[in-house]
Each structure stands twice: as C-alpha cells, then as structure tokens.
C-alpha cells in the first residue's frame, strides 16, 4: 500500500445560491498522478486551492500527512515586479509558504528551464512567468505537486520536456489541464467533477471518455425514472390530497424534495456550450501567397529553449543586431487548406501570421492576396477586446440586443449562453473575466462575423475539454480555409491536414499530416542521424580489413544501379513539385493534389535512404581500391 499524503473528506463548497460541490472525498498517495477534469466553473481550481490549503471549505475537512510538503502552481501566476528570477525561486512570492531554497538549487532549476537567474521579472511573457512559477514549485521538492493548467502558454518542446521531468519525479501530483496528449502521457488516474460530485477512476486517461459516457447514461436513466416518479406523485397530489390533507403533508414534503433533487441533477446536464459559424460565399482558389518573405526583430535575450536542448534560435539567426525569424519563405495557402503552425515560443509563429495578414511589414518580400478574401483573426493577446467593454457591447458595438449568426437573429444573452456565459456576466467589464471567459467571448465575436478564412493563434488556452471539442466540431464543419497556431498536440491532430514547422536557422518547412505524423518523421530522422554518427567507428574497422576485403556481387550491382535510381527519383520529385505549383490543381483535382503531395514526401525519404546507401558503398570501394 502506498503512503497516504493528503486527503479531503466530505468536502463541500457553498456559493450562496447553490452548492458548487458536496460530499467530495479523495485520498492522494505516493505515486498518484491524477488528472483533475470537468467543465469550466465545475470547481476544479477551487478544489485544488483547498488541497493547497489556500481556502476553507464550508463543509468537510482536509488532512495532510505529518511532514508532507505541498507545492501549488496557479493557473495565472502573478510575480512581483523588480525582482530577479533567482530571488523569486529562492524566496517565493510571499504567498506560498515559508520555504526558502538554497541559492544554488534555485539557479540550477532556472538554468534547467532555459532561463537566466539574473533576469528580472519585469516584462516577462505569459510562458516565461509560468516557467518561473513552475521552477518555484519544483525547487521545493514537494511530496504533493498541484498544477493548474501547467501547459498554458508553453511551447511543444517545453511541454515534452516537462512531461519527461514529471514522469521521473517521485511523490504525487494532481494536474488540471485541457491538453489531452499531456494527460494521456502523465496520468495514472482521473478525478472528475460533474454536477457537484467528485468521482475517481484509476488507469490511463485514455479510458476516461468511455467511462464518463457510461456514468452520464446512468444519470440520464435515473432522471427519466425520477421524472416518472414526480409525475405520479404530482397526479396523486391533485386527486387525493383534499381528502387526506393532514395525514399526507409528509408525502407532499417528499415531493418537494424530489423536485429540488431533480433540478439539481438536471442543471449540469441541461447546460452545454453551443457554437456555430458560417462560411462566406465567394473567394478564389488562391487565398494567400508568400513570396520571398523575410522578417527580423531586434536581437534581445536568447530563446529560452536553447539551454534545454530544444529546437531553438541559433547564433546564425543573429545579423546586425537583428534576429531572423524566417528567411526567404515562399508558400501558397489554397482554398480549403487546414494548416497548423508549430515551433518553440519566440521563434516567429505569430509574426508569420501577422505578416501574412498584413498586420506587420516584412523586411523583404511580399504577400499576394486572393480575391474575395474575408478574414477573421483570433489573436492570442486578445487585442480585439477592450477591457472596459462588456460582452454585450463587444457583440453589439452599435447598440441593440441581437446578433446575426448563420442568417439568424439571436438575442445577445441567448447567444452568450451558448458560449457558457451566466446572465450576470453579460454586462460585466471584459477585464474582470477569466482568461477562459475572454477566449470564449473572442470566439463568440469571431463566429458572429462573416468570413471564409479563419486564423486562430493559440485558441485553446484556458478552455475546458467540452468547449475544445465543440471548437473542433466547428472547424471540422467549416467550409473555408483554416490557419492555426497551437501547442496542443491533440487539437492539432484533430483539426489540420498539413503543418508549417519552424525548424531553426530561419527555415519554415512544410509537412503533410498532423503533429503525430510530424513526430514520427522526427523520430525517424533522429534514428538516421544516430546511425550516421556510428559510421566513423565502422569506417575505422573497415580500414583495418580494406586491403584484403572485396566488394560482394550484391554491392557491385547496387553501385551500378543506384545512380540511375537516384536520378529517376530526383526527376520524379521535380516533376511532381512542378505540377503541385499549379495554383488551380487543388480545385480542379483535389485527389490528384493529395496523391502528389504524399508521393513527394515518400520519394524524398527514399532518396535520402538511397543516397546514404550509395555513399557508404562508394566509400567502401575507395578504401578497397586504396
């Protein structure tokens, strides 16, 4: 039996007009890696704060093992201004206990995360602030690590590094996240808050959806039976109560309790998000074309990924105190394309999008825009939202109380309800809304617009899984063109059919498929490089026997035929790429376009393999002939 480290018993949280949760019980033991999931507003962050000792429940109790140490990473860490990163990690923020880390430990943790301990907290990005808060949480070497949306604002290489680090540590942890790939990798159990109840399931997160569907089906059956019971009791109350009023007042009270219970059970099931958008008619087959595009920014501090061995900016990217984000990029976005953009933080993904949309001027090159283009842009900085506006005025800037969506007029309150806004938040200031609520509001604004080109820059931050799934459905049904920046691997896999990958040295490389396909190719490339690195030792061994060795008949035959095969592959690739360059091919014959794109990818891999084989055999021939 693993040692129990922390537990909550019969916990309840009351919001005044309702119970957020009640009778919640859970024990966290050594080795637990629990995924805490549920809808926005279900109480996930509230429960985690209770576990961290940062709030008092209205009912129930919290127990912690003697000597156990807990670290908490909040969803939106706030760091004091004017402090060095080393000071934050060493001494904390004044609100996370009295633990003081050794200076060398604090500096080592920051260095491992690719951050200079001497940097100041002023001007940190969201991702950088989260790294500092994570470093502070980890340096305490906690027995229980509590993390609320740890992957928000982090890039893919950093998320993968964090997964490896979390899998290697001891103790226990509880994680709130919408990132399914992250949860599948680290989780060995799931805590689900639904309808005010806390349920636990052991095992990989892969089985969560099927388990939850079974429970929801059981709840639906229970509600159906309860409805029948209420109908029977209501009929009895009308027909028989006058004759037996005094004797049956208890039965009437039971009916009232039954109705209240039914309302509480139905509330979480009855309220769900709903999203829809339409594609504007018209537009040409060519959406955008980038021609010899180069963008640079002032060279400041180095990219954070470098110290972690991640795909990052190299010194070759610095020229005349300017850092090259991308250099001589050429590419065409065609009607119906679903393209994902991936790469480390700070490498230039958002700058590429802004250059394509004409929001920033490139250093050189130009953008050619197709006719009839209508663009809606989800900016991760949410610049389209004014903090002093309300959700109502955001959607009805000219006044009025209706929104036009998909050819229908919808009352603004009803439309915002579809995006899970409570009625009292409709007139609140935007700046008082949470990050997830602001993201949902921006999506609501974009989906009410007319567009045929949807550009989404990090739309998944702070959204719950249900909202993410609805967004995926909207994208799947969308008839226009999609361009998405995201670090959510599962979301990318479900929404795009090709990638633009930033791969350092100012290069943006196109890849067919989603992130899983890209990762598989990256693993294969790494294996090929590893095999090449072992060739010097093999060559030295061959040199010792070269005087007596002979080429086999098979090797001689391969040497004779490989040059012809290489030439044929190069010609096939050139011909296919020439055909793919036709801007009308996709519209004329989409199946032919896809076949050619797949053929080029396969032929290039075969070409690389055969080139390696020819070089190895040619080197062996030269050694033998000596």
FENGIMO-V762646 format. One record per residue. N is the residue number from 1. RES is the residue in one letter. PHI is phi as a letter, one per 20 degrees, with the letter a starting at -180 (NA if undefined). Layout:
# FENGIMO-V762646
N RES PHI
N RES PHI
This chain:
# FENGIMO-V762646
1 X NA
2 X f
3 X f
4 X f
5 X d
6 X b
7 X b
8 X d
9 X c
10 X l
11 X f
12 X c
13 X c
14 X d
15 X e
16 X o
17 X e
18 X a
19 X e
20 X f
21 X b
22 X b
23 X l
24 X e
25 X c
26 X a
27 X d
28 X d
29 X c
30 X g
31 X n
32 X f
33 X c
34 X e
35 X e
36 X e
37 X c
38 X q
39 X f
40 X g
41 X n
42 X f
43 X o
44 X f
45 X f
46 X f
47 X f
48 X f
49 X f
50 X f
51 X f
52 X e
53 X m
54 X d
55 X a
56 X d
57 X f
58 X f
59 X b
60 X n
61 X b
62 X d
63 X c
64 X c
65 X f
66 X g
67 X n
68 X f
69 X d
70 X d
71 X d
72 X c
73 X d
74 X f
75 X f
76 X c
77 X f
78 X d
79 X d
80 X f
81 X f
82 X m
83 X d
84 X f
85 X f
86 X f
87 X f
88 X f
89 X f
90 X f
91 X d
92 X n
93 X d
94 X n
95 X c
96 X c
97 X n
98 X d
99 X f
100 X d
101 X e
102 X f
103 X g
104 X f
105 X f
106 X f
107 X f
108 X f
109 X f
110 X f
111 X f
112 X g
113 X e
114 X m
115 X c
116 X f
117 X g
118 X e
119 X g
120 X e
121 X f
122 X f
123 X n
124 X f
125 X f
126 X g
127 X f
128 X f
129 X f
130 X f
131 X f
132 X f
133 X f
134 X f
135 X f
136 X f
137 X f
138 X f
139 X f
140 X f
141 X l
142 X f
143 X f
144 X c
145 X d
146 X d
147 X c
148 X d
149 X l
150 X f
151 X e
152 X g
153 X m
154 X d
155 X e
156 X g
157 X g
158 X f
159 X f
160 X f
161 X f
162 X f
163 X g
164 X f
165 X f
166 X f
167 X f
168 X e
169 X e
170 X e
171 X m
172 X c
173 X b
174 X c
175 X c
176 X e
177 X a
178 X e
179 X e
180 X f
181 X f
182 X f
183 X f
184 X f
185 X f
186 X d
187 X e
188 X c
189 X a
190 X c
191 X d
192 X c
193 X e
194 X b
195 X m
196 X n
197 X d
198 X d
199 X d
200 X c
201 X c
202 X e
203 X o
204 X g
205 X f
206 X g
207 X e
208 X f
209 X g
210 X f
211 X f
212 X f
213 X f
214 X f
215 X f
216 X f
217 X f
218 X f
219 X f
220 X f
221 X f
222 X f
223 X f
224 X f
225 X f
226 X f
227 X f
228 X f
229 X f
230 X f
231 X f
232 X f
233 X f
234 X f
235 X f
236 X f
237 X f
238 X f
239 X e
240 X d
241 X f
242 X f
243 X e
244 X c
245 X g
246 X f
247 X f
248 X d
249 X f
250 X f
251 X f
252 X f
253 X f
254 X f
255 X f
256 X f
257 X f
258 X f
259 X f
260 X f
261 X f
262 X f
263 X f
264 X f
265 X f
266 X f
267 X g
268 X f
269 X e
270 X e
271 X d
272 X b
273 X f
274 X b
275 X c
276 X b
277 X b
278 X c
279 X e
280 X f
281 X f
282 X n
283 X n
284 X e
285 X f
286 X e
287 X e
288 X b
289 X c
290 X e
291 X c
292 X l
293 X e
294 X c
295 X c
296 X c
297 X c
298 X g
299 X f
300 X d
301 X f
302 X f
303 X g
304 X f
305 X f
306 X f
307 X f
308 X d
309 X m
310 X e
311 X f
312 X b
313 X f
314 X e
315 X f
316 X f
317 X e
318 X e
319 X b
320 X l
321 X m
322 X c
323 X d
324 X e
325 X e
326 X b
327 X c
328 X l
329 X e
330 X c
331 X a
332 X c
333 X d
334 X d
335 X g
336 X n
337 X f
338 X c
339 X d
340 X d
341 X d
342 X c
343 X q
344 X f
345 X g
346 X n
347 X e
348 X p
349 X f
350 X f
351 X f
352 X g
353 X f
354 X f
355 X f
356 X f
357 X e
358 X m
359 X e
360 X c
361 X e
362 X f
363 X f
364 X b
365 X n
366 X b
367 X d
368 X d
369 X d
370 X f
371 X e
372 X m
373 X f
374 X c
375 X d
376 X d
377 X c
378 X e
379 X e
380 X f
381 X e
382 X l
383 X f
384 X f
385 X d
386 X e
387 X g
388 X e
389 X f
390 X d
391 X g
392 X f
393 X f
394 X f
395 X e
396 X c
397 X f
398 X e
399 X n
400 X n
401 X c
402 X c
403 X c
404 X e
405 X c
406 X l
407 X m
408 X d
409 X e
410 X c
411 X f
412 X g
413 X f
414 X f
415 X f
416 X f
417 X f
418 X f
419 X d
420 X m
421 X e
422 X f
423 X f
424 X f
425 X e
426 X f
427 X d
428 X f
429 X f
430 X g
431 X f
432 X e
433 X f
434 X f
435 X g
436 X f
437 X f
438 X f
439 X f
440 X f
441 X f
442 X f
443 X f
444 X f
445 X f
446 X f
447 X f
448 X e
449 X e
450 X e
451 X a
452 X c
453 X c
454 X d
455 X d
456 X c
457 X d
458 X l
459 X f
460 X e
461 X g
462 X m
463 X e
464 X e
465 X f
466 X f
467 X f
468 X f
469 X f
470 X f
471 X f
472 X f
473 X f
474 X f
475 X f
476 X f
477 X e
478 X f
479 X e
480 X e
481 X d
482 X c
483 X c
484 X c
485 X d
486 X b
487 X d
488 X e
489 X f
490 X f
491 X f
492 X f
493 X g
494 X e
495 X c
496 X c
497 X d
498 X b
499 X c
500 X d
501 X d
502 X f
503 X c
504 X n
505 X l
506 X m
507 X e
508 X d
509 X d
510 X f
511 X c
512 X f
513 X n
514 X e
515 X f
516 X f
517 X f
518 X f
519 X f
520 X f
521 X f
522 X f
523 X f
524 X f
525 X f
526 X f
527 X f
528 X f
529 X f
530 X f
531 X f
532 X f
533 X f
534 X e
535 X f
536 X g
537 X f
538 X f
539 X f
540 X f
541 X f
542 X f
543 X g
544 X f
545 X d
546 X f
547 X f
548 X d
549 X f
550 X c
551 X f
552 X f
553 X g
554 X f
555 X f
556 X f
557 X f
558 X f
559 X f
560 X f
561 X e
562 X f
563 X g
564 X f
565 X f
566 X f
567 X f
568 X f
569 X f
570 X f
571 X f
572 X f
573 X f
574 X f
575 X f
576 X f
577 X f
578 X f
579 X f
580 X f
581 X f
582 X f
583 X f
584 X e
585 X f
586 X f
587 X f
588 X f
589 X b
590 X f
591 X f
592 X f
593 X g
594 X f
595 X f
596 X f
597 X f
598 X f
599 X f
600 X f
601 X f
602 X f
603 X f
604 X f
605 X f
606 X f
607 X f
608 X f
609 X f
610 X f
611 X f
612 X f
613 X f
614 X f
615 X f
616 X f
617 X f
618 X f
619 X f
620 X f
621 X f
622 X f
623 X f
624 X f
625 X e
626 X l
